[in-house]
């Protein structure tokens, strides 16, 4: 195994030290895992939109009138009972 030396900002070093203590693992192991994840193109956080990207817009809602202006004027009035628009 080769040795790699790098410089990191103080705040990143502090975060790495804290994480190493939390996990009770060497800093080098944490850095190796992070580097491997980066090189493999892995994302730590993935949005719901990213996860459902292949489904978004694929299926119709079944309501043909949902975007028509005349239907939007009364949107929500039925569910509010006696409330009236001003």
C-alpha positions as CSV (number, residue, x, y, z in Angstrom):
1,X,0.0,0.0,0.0
2,X,1.3,3.5,-0.9
3,X,1.4,6.4,1.4
4,X,-0.3,9.7,0.4
5,X,0.3,13.0,2.2
6,X,-2.1,15.9,1.8
7,X,-2.8,19.2,3.4
8,X,-6.4,19.9,4.6
9,X,-7.9,23.1,6.1
10,X,-8.1,23.2,9.9
11,X,-11.9,22.8,9.9
12,X,-11.8,19.7,7.7
13,X,-9.1,18.2,9.9
14,X,-11.2,18.9,13.0
15,X,-14.2,17.2,11.4
16,X,-12.0,14.2,10.4
17,X,-10.6,13.9,13.9
18,X,-14.1,14.0,15.4
19,X,-15.5,11.4,13.0
20,X,-12.5,9.1,13.7
21,X,-13.2,9.3,17.4
22,X,-17.0,8.8,16.9
23,X,-16.4,5.7,14.8
24,X,-13.3,4.5,16.8
25,X,-11.5,4.1,13.4
26,X,-8.2,5.5,12.1
27,X,-8.4,8.7,10.1
28,X,-6.7,6.9,7.2
29,X,-9.5,4.4,6.9
30,X,-12.1,7.1,6.8
31,X,-10.2,9.0,4.2
32,X,-9.7,5.8,2.1
33,X,-13.5,5.1,2.2
34,X,-14.4,8.7,1.3
35,X,-11.9,8.7,-1.6
36,X,-13.1,5.4,-2.9
37,X,-16.7,6.6,-2.8
38,X,-15.8,9.7,-4.7
39,X,-13.9,7.9,-7.3
40,X,-16.7,5.4,-7.8
41,X,-19.2,8.2,-8.3
42,X,-21.2,7.4,-5.2
43,X,-23.4,10.0,-3.7
44,X,-23.8,10.2,0.0
45,X,-27.0,12.1,-0.1
46,X,-29.5,11.6,-2.9
47,X,-32.6,13.8,-3.2
48,X,-36.1,12.2,-3.6
49,X,-36.3,13.7,-7.1
50,X,-33.0,11.9,-8.0
51,X,-34.4,8.7,-6.7
52,X,-37.7,9.0,-8.6
53,X,-36.3,10.7,-11.7
54,X,-37.3,7.8,-13.9
55,X,-40.9,8.0,-12.6
56,X,-41.5,11.8,-12.6
57,X,-43.7,12.8,-15.5
58,X,-44.1,9.2,-16.7
59,X,-47.6,8.7,-15.5
60,X,-50.6,10.9,-15.9
61,X,-52.6,12.0,-12.8
62,X,-55.9,11.1,-14.5
63,X,-57.2,14.6,-14.1
64,X,-57.4,16.3,-17.4
65,X,-58.7,19.6,-16.1
66,X,-56.2,20.2,-13.3
67,X,-54.2,22.8,-15.2
68,X,-57.1,24.7,-16.8
69,X,-57.6,28.2,-15.5
70,X,-61.4,28.0,-15.0
71,X,-60.9,24.9,-12.7
72,X,-58.2,26.6,-10.7
73,X,-60.5,29.5,-9.7
74,X,-62.5,27.2,-7.4
75,X,-59.6,25.1,-6.2
76,X,-60.0,24.4,-2.5
77,X,-63.4,26.1,-2.1
78,X,-65.3,22.8,-1.5
79,X,-63.0,21.7,1.2
80,X,-63.2,25.0,3.1
81,X,-67.0,24.8,3.6
82,X,-68.5,28.3,4.2
83,X,-65.3,30.2,3.3
84,X,-65.8,32.4,0.3
85,X,-63.3,34.1,-2.0
86,X,-63.2,37.9,-1.7
